[in-house]
Structure formats: structure tokens, C-alpha cells
Amino acid sequence: MKWFKNTQFCLCLIFGLILYSCQTIPLFEQSTIFPEHSWSSKQANTYDFNITDTSANYKIYFVIRHHNAYHYKNIWLQVAIKIAQDSIVTKNVNLNMADESKGWMGTGMDDIFDQRIPLFAAPMRFKKGMTTFTIQHTMREDPLQNILATGIRVEKIKS
């Protein structure tokens, strides 16, 4: 009986450590829902979040939910970033959403796919205070069809 209790304790401890080590530390996630399943290029979605830990690095993700009928393998975005009291920095990014051999990346159920795509290759550091991301698409199709929701996710990287 003592052997069973020790084994059970060890298994619980190992399982707990595995769960703890696999966790990400989400800081912020917000999405904009498109009830008509189309996103106009004139609609710029703004997401604000407050940074308190300036010593950490953060990974920024573009979050998108789309139908299987989305017409492209990628999406072009214009991303404006305003960190604390700094001036606004605008970047154009091209994000791949599909692989030639595997199809859509991300997770899917039936004909709806959710993707979390890194906006930038390297993690970012922020100043203390309010940070604002403004995102709008720059695709030729306008409005962009088969888009259910888009958003942003900011995760603190564990050191």
C-alpha cells in the first residue's frame, strides 16, 4: 500500500510539472467579430493593453477565424503600433495561412479554421504604459470575404 501511495504521488508530481512547464503566460487577447463574415479595408480594429512588466519579452500574434472558403493562402495587414508615449510605427506584413501540401494551418472544425500567426519574427519589449495595436487588411478584395473574426494576442515569454 505504501508503494502505491508513493507511486501515485510521483505520478501526480510529474503530471503537475509537465502541465506547469507547458503553460504559456497570456497577457492579452481580444478579437473583433464580423457578423456578415466580411472585413472592410476601411475598418481598422484597435486593441489597447497596459504593460507593467518592462523586463519581459512578448510574442505578438494575429488571431483569425475564417471559413474554408477564404480565397487566399495569405493575408496582408497594415499594423500600427503605439507604445506608451512614443510615436506610431506602421508596418505592412504578409502572413501565410496555408501550406501547399497540408492546407490551412491552425486548427479547424468542419469548415471553420482558427489560426494564431506570429506578427513579427522576434519577440518585442515594451515600455511601461498603454500600448495600442491598430490592424486593417490591405488585400485587393474589399470587403474581404469569409472572415469571421480577427484579433491580437500578446503573450509574455517565460524566461
MIFILUM-720356 format. One record per residue (C-alpha): residue in three letters; x, y, z. Coordinates in pm, whole numbers, padded with zeros to 5 digits, always signed. Layout:
<recs>
alaXYZ
...
</recs>
This chain:
<recs>
met+00000+00000+00000
lys+00288+00239+00080
trp+00439+00167-00265
phe+00108+00260-00431
lys+00084+00593-00242
asn+00444+00685-00333
thr+00386+00595-00699
gln+00063+00790-00705
phe+00234+01092-00551
cys+00521+01075-00802
leu+00282+01048-01096
cys+00081+01347-00973
leu+00401+01547-00922
ile+00532+01462-01271
phe+00196+01542-01430
gly+00181+01875-01244
leu+00532+01969-01354
ile+00454+01884-01716
leu+00141+02099-01710
tyr+00326+02387-01544
ser+00618+02377-01787
cys+00389+02369-02094
gln+00187+02673-01995
thr+00217+02998-02182
ile+00155+03319-01998
pro-00118+03503-02185
leu-00121+03872-02120
phe-00389+03991-02357
glu-00621+03863-02626
gln-00905+04048-02792
ser-01098+03984-03112
thr-01334+04171-03339
ile-01627+03967-03472
phe-01759+04025-03824
pro-02129+03922-03821
glu-02155+03945-04201
his-01835+03737-04241
ser-01663+04015-04434
trp-01395+04266-04331
ser-01381+04607-04500
ser-01036+04755-04560
lys-01168+05080-04410
gln-01236+04908-04076
ala-00927+04947-03861
asn-00953+04741-03542
thr-00782+04887-03236
tyr-00661+04688-02935
asp-00522+04851-02620
phe-00339+04684-02336
asn-00137+04801-02038
ile+00223+04684-01994
thr+00351+04663-01640
asp+00648+04423-01678
thr+00911+04601-01889
ser+01178+04336-01829
ala+00988+04064-02018
asn+00980+03987-02390
tyr+00642+03946-02558
lys+00533+03747-02862
ile+00263+03915-03071
tyr+00012+03704-03266
phe-00254+03788-03523
val-00560+03578-03444
ile-00802+03494-03725
arg-01111+03276-03762
his-01216+03211-04121
his-01422+02982-04341
asn-01263+02715-04556
ala-01396+02922-04850
tyr-01146+03206-04780
his-00998+03276-05124
tyr-00628+03321-05042
lys-00332+03141-04878
asn-00222+03459-04703
ile-00337+03793-04569
trp-00170+04133-04600
leu-00209+04359-04297
gln-00113+04710-04203
val-00020+04712-03836
ala+00022+05040-03647
ile+00189+05020-03306
lys+00189+05298-03047
ile+00396+05213-02740
ala+00334+05436-02438
gln+00401+05800-02538
asp+00612+05713-02846
ser+00509+05800-03199
ile+00314+05550-03410
val+00514+05294-03611
thr+00335+05136-03909
lys+00439+04808-04072
asn+00295+04607-04359
val+00307+04233-04300
asn+00223+03935-04520
leu+00109+03637-04314
asn+00086+03285-04457
met-00230+03100-04363
ala-00193+02782-04569
asp+00074+02532-04665
glu+00086+02393-05020
ser+00092+02031-04905
lys-00102+02045-04575
gly-00368+02307-04646
trp-00484+02551-04377
met-00259+02597-04077
gly-00409+02627-03733
thr-00700+02423-03606
gly-01022+02352-03786
met-01363+02210-03719
asp-01587+02139-04016
asp-01533+02441-04244
ile-01413+02695-03982
phe-01044+02745-03903
asp-00874+02928-03616
gln-00519+03048-03657
arg-00270+03224-03432
ile+00007+03361-03655
pro+00314+03546-03520
leu+00309+03905-03643
phe+00683+03951-03606
ala+00972+03704-03617
ala+01136+03830-03298
pro+00974+03890-02958
met+00925+04254-02858
arg+00996+04457-02547
phe+00758+04731-02442
lys+00779+05042-02230
lys+00558+05072-01926
gly+00213+05207-02003
met-00061+05174-02261
thr+00027+05004-02590
thr-00209+05025-02887
phe-00221+04800-03194
thr-00436+04901-03491
ile-00484+04639-03762
gln-00651+04659-04100
his-00620+04442-04407
thr-00468+04567-04735
met-00591+04289-04961
arg-00724+04367-05311
glu-01060+04206-05234
asp-01270+04459-05047
pro-01453+04371-04838
leu-01253+04059-04761
gln-01500+03768-04758
asn-01521+03459-04532
ile-01361+03627-04230
leu-01549+03558-03907
ala-01318+03731-03656
thr-00972+03882-03622
gly-00775+03997-03325
ile-00448+04015-03144
arg-00282+03807-02873
val+00016+03918-02668
glu+00200+03651-02467
lys+00473+03706-02215
ile+00763+03473-02288
lys+00873+03267-01992
ser+01238+03324-01908
</recs>
